[in-house]
């Protein structure tokens, strides 16, 4: 099997490993074309072929001829969707056959129906629940609907000149995967309530990767899309040897599904896909045919159903990727890979039948490379619009956001979980963005700090409580806006297969649509009430610039009077008020005019005959007798028939316009761009209010960080550990008496094992992130200048899947630091060199420490147990020596196994005399006789100590 196939075979294997249910041997399990040694794709290729397509299946023509018309239809669709569970509509039920039925019985607790083949099913109303369960388990799910009625089938057959069809037409109306979930009316996910858990509010991204390798370095084109809100993130960049930027993007935009180009994935990229993203679903696409190139992508986007040929109206992000000198859509030289990645996403969205829904949202954001122009003179204006860079390693080491692979306790102690008091789903998503990409813009930071202090003022208690109460009422407006956009698309109503689907629960689905719209309108009314309430508070005193921006003028675009809400919700159809829908008004006028003409003709004939037409009246010859009863006759004329036909057509047009009026109301709502503006402002307010509520409820003394040319923290607390139930009294009051880093940029940190060195370094970094979010921080005082990037080399982990040892990982992470750190960075290096011999480790640690302190001169914390480093560092004016304080009882140089150490968790000037490893061994439960053996070896090794120190000192002086 080709190496690329390893990425896609897992899902297919799920489909192919069918267990025999309850001992039955269904015919499916002995079909020759499904056996592993016989299986082929639709083009007849075997799995060992480089072009093998695991999403399709070769089904012999002779086998199809033997099937009933319904099963022949099922196998035909299955042959093009072999990796997908088919929910096959038959009447009011979704039926599952053969291998799909086995999966449904195992995953959904359904039961097999009687028959000679595997068969299960559920009613139409259960689609949302069961489809969501299958997708959550990693399956693709296709919803196949009947797209004509039996009457329409009969009419089609009557017009056909060839053979007659025996089953109604069916079409795939939606394919859902883990990376393409939406919140449509048929789906099981609820967006009505404001109270949703963290898992439901997190964005789930579909990622497409395009790679080009030149001179052993990879350039990547990247496209992320969150289909729940219709947001695209696109970028192209040259990465380093460690793929730092790719790893960072993956940490910021956690993908749940990945698309890659078959045959064009380097071993370095595969290392990431098989390592960091080992559990994520991956699917290979055929180059050019499925993974589109840049030119074909632009050609598709120019289609009228997407963006059209008016390139000036395209989203700014896409316009920047076009060649400005070309009169047709051509990519510029620096965007070909990014547009190709977008093309792969576009192709996949087409397969899932949500391409128009997503592209027409026109929400595209460009991903900027991590490399920012260096700031030589740290002027305030130079930090404008800049953001701190936190790579994937740092996000994980500092536990800033809960990851998919974190346990529940680690997730609960993340910075996100600690400060999250957001009341809205979209506020929670914005808070995560603030944590993953904090701002360095000091004007923005000042505005946030002012707003938080304003909200913490005891005089604002009533406003804060009322604001929280209003925010809790809000549904997930961001996802509802995408849903309303989809419901308002004319393409959806006229060309999408769903427009032809025969839905037996259509009335309920229509009511859900109306409820979505009414919930959205009610949500924005709540936003309006919040803005109005702030305006009343504002009149009693001064506000802040940020709150004025978030809760300033309403700019509400009222739709409340366009239709009767209660009637629409009850009947599931919107009948617009007069003057609100021009097309519906025209249709109503057409009916009135036709009826008026008919009535006028009737009156004309009545006046002419002056009576009803009885048998005794001689009628004109052009009167056509239609029926007769005793004493009377019923007549018509050609003119009357024409008038009646006009009435029928007018009534039909009115019914059509009334049915389409609901869609036009959704479309009208979607065109009013004020909603997106209100949403972003309320989301920002929700995050600021969340930080203010954290500051009020954390129970710690807080300070407002000062952004100056300095770096010092006095009596700081780790914001996450401070809320953790203490394991002992000391750890609950972990404090940091800071050292000023104005002149000495690097701190060489020593201390006893378990004394808190790693925790201290993490604390400094987390407080720095919190300060760059604009929040107050748990400390007596904090002074710092903006930090452009935080680097962390903490912990000891190998990457077994990637074939990288613990020491290799240490060195690669250190290399990234030495290459990319600037004097405005914050670097944390914890016990570098422990993964190799003591001599080699000491030499490496000495060299790195020297380079950090002399060449880069950034703010650094460098912890070590190599005490020989302290003597050489003492003569370096850029290094400050500090240690974690402790109290030692029964201190005994000749027998340190009897020593008892009390950790004080305080940073103190100077060097810790030793690491007290014997005490740590005792705490770990090592037996006393083993400790005595350790003591013996320690004395033996001590004879070479002076020689080793002399060698290290010479190496450091030479470097």
N, C-alpha and C positions, 0 to 999 in steps of 0.2 A: 504494500500500500504506500502511496506517496507520503512524504513526511507531512505535507500540508493537511492531508486527510485526517491526521491525528487530532486536529482541532475540531473536526466536524463529526467524527465517527461516533462520539459518545451518545449524542441524541438519537442517532439512527440505531445504535445498538439497543437503546431502550425500546425502540419499536420492533426490533427483530427478535428479542429474547422473550418470546411468548411462552409462559408456563401453561401447561395443560390444566384447565379449570376442572376441579373435582373429578379428575381421572378421565374426562371426555377427550376423545381424539377427533376434533373437528377436521373436515376436509382441508381447511386452510393449512394445517400444519404439515401436510404431506404434498403440497403443491410444489412441483419441480422448480418453477421459476422463482420461488422464494427461498430455496435452500442456499446456504452460504457459498457453496461451490458453484452455484448456477446463477446467482442473482446478478442482474445487470441494470444499468440506468436506462432511461427512455431511448437513448441513442445506441444501446447495445454494448456499452463499455463495461468492463469488469472493474472491481474496486482497485486493482493494481495498475490501472490506466491513469496516467497523470491528469487526464481530463474527465475522469469519472465524476458524475454529478450525483451525490447521495440523496439529493432532494427529489429525484425522480426514480421511476421503476419501469422496467420493461414488462409489459403484460402481453402474452401471445395473442394474436388475432383469433386463433382457433378457440382459445379459452373464452374470449369475450363473446363469441358467437353462441356458446353454450349457456350463457347467463340469461336471466330474465331481463327485460328492458330496464327495470329499476336498478338491478345489480350491475348491469353493463354500464349504466350511467355512473354508478358509484366507483367502479373500477377505473373508468376513464378519468375521473377527477383524481382518484388516488394515485394513478400513474404519474401525474404531474405534481403531486403533493405527498410524496412517500414519507417524508419526515414530519408529517402533520397529522394530528388527530382530527378526523372529519366528523363534524356534527351535521348530520344529513337530515334535512327537514322532510318529514313525511306527514302530511296533514298537520295536526297540532303538536306533533312530537319531533324531537331531535333524536334520530336513530344513529347508533354506532354499530358497525359491523366488523367481523373478523378480528384483526389485531387491535383495532381501535376499541372494540367491545371488551377485549381482555384488559386493556389499560384502564378503561372506565370502571370495570368491576373491581380492579385492584386499588385504584386511586379514589374512586368516588363512592365506594360501598354500594354500588348498584348490583342488581341480580341479573343473571342471564335469563333471557326469554327462551321458551321452548323452541326447538327446531334443530335442524341438522348442521347449522353453522352458528358461530359465536355472534350473539346479538343482544344488545342492551339499549336503553333509551330513557328519556325523561321528557316532561312536557315543556312547551315553549317558555313558560314563565320561569323555569329553572335554569335558563341559559346563563344568566349573570353569575349565579352561585357556582355552578359546576365548571363553567369555562374558567373562572378565576382560580378555582382549585387546581385545575390541570396546568394552567400557566405558571402558577406558583411552584409547581413541582418540576418546571423546566420544559414542558411540552409546548409545541406550537399547536394552536387550535384554529381550525377553519370553520366558519359558520356558513353553511350552504343552504340557501333558501329556494323555495319554489317561486319562480318569477313569472308564472302565468297560472291562470285558473283553468279548470277543466273546460269551461266554456270557451276560453281563449284558445286552448289546445284544439278544440273541435273546429273553431273558426280557422285556425292556421292550417289544419289538415284539409279543410274544404277548399282552400286556395292552393294547396300543394299539388303539383303535377306528378310527383314521384310517390315513394312509399309513405305510408301514414305513420306518424309517431304515436306510441302507445302510452308514453308517460309525459307529464308536464315538464316544461323546461326548468332546469335548476342551475343556479350560478353561485360561485363563491362570492360572498358579500363582505367578508372580513376575515383576515388572518391575524391572530393576536399572538405575540411573543412576549418574553419578559421585558424586552427593550422597546416595545411598541404599544404598551398599554395606553388606553385613553379612558375617559369617563363618560361614555355615551349612555343613552337612555336604556340600552339593553344590558349594560355592564352591571356587575354586582356591587361596585364601589360606590360609597355614599359621599356626596360633597355638600350635603345640606347643612349639617351641623358644624358648629365652630370648634367643638371639642373632638379633636382627632389625635391619635398617638403619633409618636415620633416616626415610626415606620411608615405610616400612611402619608405623612407630609413630606418626606424626603424625596428629592428628585431621583428618578431612575433613568439613567442615560443609555442610549444606544451610541456606540462609538465606532467610527470607521477610521482605519489607519492605512495610509498610503506611504510607502517607504521607497527612497532612492539612496543607494549607497555609492559614494564617490570618495576615493582616497581613504578608505577604511572609516569614513564618518558617515553617519546617516542623516539625511534630511527627511523630515516627516511632514506629511499633510494630514491634518487631523480635523474631524468633524464630530461633534457631540450634538445630540438632539434629545430634548426632554419632550416626549410626545404628549405628556399630560397637560402641558401648557403651550406647546408649539414653539419652543425656543431652540435656536441653532447657535452653536459656538464653533467657529471655523478659524484655523490658523495653519501656518507653515513656518518651519524653523529648522535650523541646523543644530543638532544636538551634540553633546559632548560624548566622550567614550563611555561614560557611565549612564547615558540616557537620562540625565538628571531632569530635564524639562518634561520629557514624556512621563517619567515617574511622578513628577509634581502634578501634572494635569490629571493623571489617573487618580491621584489622592484627592484632588479638588473636585473633580467631576466623576464620582464613583460610577463606573459603567456596570451594567448588568448583562450586556450583550455586546459582542465585538464582531465587526466585519473586517476581513482582511483580504488581500489580493492573492489568489493562489499562485504559488511559484515565485512570489516576489516579497518574501519575508526573510530577513537576514537572521542568522543564528543569534545575534545580539537581541533582536526584537523578540524572537521566539523565547529567549530566556526570560523576558519580562512576562510574556503571555502565559508561559508555563509556570512562572514563579509567583509574582505578585497577583496575577489574575488567573491563577490555576483553576479556581472554582467557577469562573465566569464562562457563560456559554459563548462559543466562538463559531463563526461560519465563514467559510471561504467562498469568494465570488470569482467567477471567471473573468480574466482581464478583458477590458473593452466591452465585452458583451453584457456583463453584469456590473463589474467594477468599471464604471465609465471613465473615459479620459476627460480632460478639462473642456475641450472643444465640444464634445457631445453633451456634456453637462450644461454648458451655456446654451446650446441649441435647444435642449429640452426646456430649460427655464424660460426661453423666449416664447414658448407656447402660450397661447392666450389663456389657457386654463390655469397657468401658473403666474408669471410676471409680465408677459407680453413683450413686445419689441420696443416699447418706449423705455430705453435704458436709463434715461434721466429720472424716471420714476422708481427705479429699482431701489431697494434698501442700500443705504450708504456703504455698508460693509461689503456688499457685492460689487458696487460701483468701483470701489477702490481696487478690486481685483481684475478689472477690465483694462485692456490696452487703450490708453487715451487717444492714440493716433489712429485707431481703427474705426471705421464707420459701422462695422458689424461687431457682434459680441465675440471678442477674442481675449484670452487670458493674458495678463502681463507675466513677465518672466518669473516673478517671485510668488506666483499664486497658482501655478499649474497643479501642484500636488494637493493643495487645499481644495481646489475646485473638483479634482478627481475624487477626493474623499467625500465631498458633498454629493458627487454623482453616484457613489456607491450607496449612500444613504437614500438618495432620491429613488434609485432603482428598488431598494428594499421596501421603502414606503409604498411604492407602486404595487409591489407584490402583496403588501398588507392592505391595500386599497384605502390608504389614508394620506396619499401624497398631496392631493389638492388641499385637504384640510390643513396640513402643516405648512406647506410653502406659502399659501396665501395669508398666513398670519404675518408674514413679512418681518419676522423678529429674528434678525441675524446679528451676532456679536462677534467681533474679531478677537482672537486670542493673541495677546502680545507676548513676544519672547521674554524670557526672564532677564536677559542682559539689558540693563538700563544704562544710559549714559552716566559716567561717573561724575560725582559732585565734588569738585575740588574745593570750592568755597561754600561752606554750608549756610548759604543765605536762605532766609525763610521762603522766598519766592521760588527757590530751586526745588523745593519739595512739593510744589503744587501738582496735584493730580498723580502723584507717585504713590505706589503701594509697596508695602513690605512683602518680600518673597519668602514663602514658607514651602520648602520642598516636601516631597512625600515622606522622606525619612524623618524630618522635623515634626511634621504633623503626627506621625506615629509615636515618636519618642516622647513628645510632650503630652500625648493623649489629649489633643485639642478638640477633636470631633470623634464621635463614636463611629467605628468602622464595622463593616459586615462581619469581620472575623474577630471582633472583640467579645469577651464574655460580658455578662450583664453587669458585674461589679465594675470592670474597667470602663464600660460605657457610662455608668452612673457617675463616675468620678472624672469624666472628661470635662474640659472647660465649657463646652457647649451645654452639657447637662447641668453644670453648676450655675451658669448665669441665665439659663433659659427660663424666662417668665413670660414668654410671648403668649398671647391669647389667640392669635390667628395662625393658620397654616402657612400663609404666604409670609408672615412675619418670621416664622421659624426658619423658612428657607433663606430669607435675607440675613438672619443672624448667623447662619452657617457661613454665608459668603463673607460677612464681616470678619469672622474668625479665621477663615482660610486665606483671606487676602486683606489684612488690615491696612488702613490708610496711613500715609506719612504726611499728608497735607495738614499743616498745622492750623490753617484757618478752619478746616472741617473739624479737626479735633477740638478746637476751642468752642465751636458751635455746639458740638455734642456734649462737652463738659458743662457748658452753660445750661443746656436743656436738662441734663440730668440733675444738676443742683437745683434748678427751678422746680422740678417735679418732686424733689426730696424735701422741699420747704414744707414745714408743718402746715403752713397756710394753704397748701395745695392738696391737702388730704382728700377733701371732698371731690376735687377734680380728678385726682388719680383713681379713686374708687369708681367714680362714674364712668371714666374713660375705660377702665378695665371691664366694667359691666357691659358697656356698649361693644367693645371689641370681642367679648366672648360670644356675642350673638351673631358674629359674622361667619358666613360659610366660607368655603375656600373659593374666594372670588376669582383668583388667578386661573384656576382650572375651569370655573364656570364660564369665564370669558372665552376660553378656547372652545368649550362645548357650544356656547351660543354662536360663536363664529361658524362652526361646522353646520349647525342647524340652519343658519341663514344663507348658506351657499346655494346659488342657483344650480350649480353643477350637481350637487347632492340631490336636488329635487328632480332633475331632468335626465342626467346621464349615469349616475352611480347605480350599480346593481340593486342597492337598497331601495331605490325609487320604484323598482319593479317588483320587489319582494311582497309576497302575500303573507301578511302578519295577522294571526288570529287574535292577538292581544293589542292590535293597533290603537284601540281606544285608550287603553291604559298607558301605552307608550306616549300618545299625544298628551295625555294628562301630565305625564312626567316632564315632558318638554315644557309645558306651561308652568309647571311647578319650578323647574329650573330657572325660567325667566323671572317668575315672581320672587323667588328667593334671591336672585341677583339684584332685582330692583329694590327689594326690602333691605338687602345688604348695603347698597349704596345710599339708601335713605338713612340707614343707621350711621354711615360715614358722614352724611350731611348733618345728622343730629349731633355727632361728635364735634364737627367743625363749628356748629352753631353754639354748642356748650362752651367750647374754648373761647369763642368770640365774646361770650358773656363774661367769662373769667378775665379775659384780656382787658375788658373795659374797667375792671376794678384795679388794675395795676399794669405794670410792664410785663411783657412776655419775653421770649427769646427769639433770636433770628431763625433758628432751626425749627422751633415750634410754629412760628409764623409761616414758614415755608410749608411745613407738613399740614398744618391745620388752618391755612389762610383762607382766601376766598373760595367759595364753594364751587362755582362754575358748573352747577348741576344742570344736566340736560334732562328735563322731565319727560318721562314717557307714561306717567301714571294716568293721564287722561286720554290716551290713545285708544283704549279698549276697556271693556268692563271686566275687571279682574276676577270677580267671584263667578261670573257666568263662564268665563274662559276656563277657569280651574275646574269647574263642575263638568263642563261639556267637552273639554279637551280641544276646543276650536276657538280661535280668536276671530271675533267679528268686529272689525274696526269701527270706531265712531265716525260719523260723517265728517268729512274734511281731513281725516287722518291718513287715508290710503287712496290715492288718486285712481289707481287701477280698479280697485273695488268700487269706488264711487262711479267710475265710468260704466262698469258692468251693471250697477244698479240703475243708472240712468238709461242704459240700453234696454233693460227689462221694462222700465216704466214707459219708455217711448214705444216699444213694441206693443205693450198692452194698450196704450193710448190709441195707437193706430187701429188695433183690432176693435176696440170699443167704438171708435169713430165710424168704422165701416159697418159695424152691427147697427148702430143708430141710424146710419144712412139708409140701410136696407129696411129697417123698421118703419122709417118715415115714408119710404117709397111704397111699401105694401100696406101700411097703416094697421097692421094687425099681425098676429102670429100666422104662420103659413098653414092654413087648414086645407082640407081636401077640396073645398069649394073655390079656392083662389087659384087663378091661372098664373103660374110662375113663368118668368122668362126662360127661354130655351137654354141659356148658359147656366142655369141652376142644375146642379147634379144631385140627384136623390141619393142620400146615404142610408136612410132607414125610415120606417113608417110605423106608426101606431094608430090606434083607432081615432079617426078624425083629424090626424095631424101627420105631416111629413117633415123629415129632417134633411135639409139641403145644404150644399156647399158650393163654392165657386172657386175658380182658379186663383182669383185674387185673395179670397179668404184663406185658401190653403197656403199661399205664400206668406200671408200675415201670421198664420199659426206657426209655420216653420220658423219665421223670424222670432216669435216668442220663445219657441223651444230652444233655438240657438242662443238667445239672450239669457234664458234661464240656465242653460248649460255653462255659458261663459261666467255667469254670476257664481255658480257652484264652484267652478274651477278657480276663480279669483278668490273666493272665500277660503277654499282649501289652501291656496298659496299665500293667503294673507298672513297666516301664522309665520311662514318662512320669511315673508317680507318684514314683519315686525322684528324678527331675530336679526335680519340683515340690517335693518334700520338702526337697531341697537348697536350692532357691531361697527357701523360706520362712525359712530360718535366717539371720537378718540379721547374725550374727556375722562372716560372710565379708566383707561390705563394710567392716566396721570393721577387720578384720585387714588387708585390702587397702590401705586408706588409711594405716594406720600403717606398714606395710612400705614403701609408696611414699615416705612422708616420710623414713623412715630411709635409703632408697636415695639420695635427693637429698642429704641431709646427708653421707652417706658419699662421694658423688660430689664434693662441695665439699671435703671433707677430703683426698681423694685428689688433687684438683687442687692444693690447697695444698702437698701433699707432693712432687708431681712437676713443678711448674711451673719449678723452678730459680731462683726469685726470692726475695729477702728479703721477708718478709711481716710485717704488723702487724695487731693487732686494733683496728678502728675504735672510737673513743670518741665516744659521742653526748653532746655537751655544747653549750652556747650559744657556738659558735665554728665556724669553717670554715677548716681549713688542711690541706695535704697536703705532706709533706716527702719528697723523693726518691722520687717515685712513678713507676711504670712503667705503660704501657698494657698491660693483661693479654693482649690479643689480638695486638698487634704484637710483644710480647716473645718470642713463640714462633715468629714468622715468620723464615725464613732471611734474614739481613741482606743488603741490597744493598751496604752499606758498613759499616765498623766503627762509625761514629757512630750510624747509625739503629738498630743493635742494642742500644744502651744509651741509648735516649731516656729522659731523666729530667726531673723537674720539681721544682725547689726552690721550694716553695710560698710564697704570700703570705697572711698572716692576714687574713681578712675580718671581723674582729670589729667594727671601727669603720668601715672603708671597704668598703662592700658590693660596689662595682663595680670591675672591673679593665679599664682601657682598654689593649688589647694591640696593640703594634706589633712590627715585625720584618721581616727581609728576606723577599723572595719565596722560597718553599720552605723557610723557616726552621722550620716546625713549628707555626705558630699554630693552624691548624685541628685538627691532631692533638692538640695540647695540650688544647684545649677538649673534644674528644671524650674524651680520657683522663680529664679531671676528671669528666665525666658518667658514663662507664662505671665508674669507681671508685666513684662515688656509688651507682650501681645495684647493684654488687657488694656494697657495704657494707650496703645495705638488703635484700639477700638473706640476710644473716646470716653472710656469708663473711669470712674474713680477706682483706686486700687487699695487692697488691704495692706497698708503700711503706715508708719508714722510720717514718712516723707519719701518722695521719689522724684529725682531729678535726672533727666536724660535728654539727649539729642535724638532726633529721629533715627531709627535703625532701618537700613535698607534691606537686610536679610538676616535671618537667624540660621546658623549652622549647628547641627548636633551630631556628635560622635559619641553615642552613649549606648551601653549595653553590649552584649556579646551574643551574636547570632550568626549561624552559617546559613547558606542558601543551598540546601542539599539538591533541590531540583535543578538549580542553575549550575551545580558543580563548583561552588565557591566555598572555600573554607572560612572559618571564623576570622582568622587573621587576614585573609585576602579581603574580606568585606570591610574590616577595619581600615586597611590601607586604601581601598578604593574610596571610601567615604572621606578619609583624610585628604586624599588627592583632590577631591571636589572642593574641599575647603581651601586648600592652599592655592588652587587655580582661580577661584571665584570670589573669595572674600575681599572686601574693601575696608578702608579704615572706618566706615560707617556701619560695619556688620557687627553682629554679636555671635561669638563662637564659643561653643561648649564642647570640650573634649574630656572624656572620662576614662582614665586609666589606659591610655594608649600604650600598646606594646605588650599587653598581658597575654596575647595569643601566641607568643613565640618565646624563645629563651630569654632569661633575665638580661643577659648581656646585650643581645640584639634589641630587645624591647627598650632597654634604657637608652641605647644609642639612637633609636628611632624617635623616642619621646623627646630626647634632648634636641635633636635636629629640628623637629616640628615646632617645639616651644621657642627655639631661637628664631625661626623664620616668622612665626606669628608676632613675636615681640619686637623684632628689629625691622623687617621688611614691610609687613602688612600693617602692624601697629593698630589693630582693631581691638575692640573690647572683647576680652577672652577670659574664660575660666578653664583652667587646665588642672584636673585632679590627677594625683599619682600616689602610688605607694613606693616609688623609687626615690628614697630619701636622698640619694646622692645628687639628684637634680637640684635640690634646694641649695646646696653649697655653691654650685655653678651659677644658679639663678640669682643668688644674693648679690653678685657683682653686676648684674644687668639692671640699669636704671629704669627700664621699662616694665620690670616685673615686680609685683608686690607679693610677699609671702603671707599666707594666711592658713589657718587650720580650723577644723571643727573642734570646739572645746569639749573636754571631758574631765571627769574626776576619777582618780585611780586610788583604790584602797588595796592595801597589802602589796604595794609595789615592790617587786623583788627581781633584780636583774639576773640573779643566779637561778631562780625558779619562777618564771613569769606565768606558769600555769595556775598559780595561786592568786593572781591579780584579779580584782573585781572592778570593772569599768562602768561608770555611770555617764551616759551620753547627755550632754547639755543642749545639743542642737543649736549652738550659737557660733557664729563666725568670729574668730579672734585673730589678731595679728600674730605673725611668727609661724614657726614650723612645729608640727607635732613630732615629739621625739621618736615615736614608733607607731606601728599600726595595730598593735594589740590583737594580733591574729589568734593567739592562744585563747583569749577570752571569747572570741567569735566561735572558735571550735567547740568550746564548752557549751555556749548557747545552742549550737547546732546539735548537741547531744553526743559528741565524740567521747569515747570512753577515756578514763584517766590514764590507763596504761598506754593507749595510743598517743595521748598528748605528751607523755614522758618520752616516747620514742621520737616525737617531733622535736622536743627540746634537745635531745641528743644530736640529731642531725643539724639542728640550728647552730649548736656550738661548733660542730665540725666544719660547717660552711663558713663560719665567721672568720677563720684563719685567712681566707682569701679576700676578705672585705676591703682591706686597705688598698691592695693591688688593683682590684676592680674599680674602686673609686678614682684612683690615679689615672687609669686608662680612660675612663669616661670624661674626666676633667680635661685631659689633653685633647680628646676628640671634640668636645664642645668649644674649647679655645681655638682649635684649628678651624672649625666651621665658622 
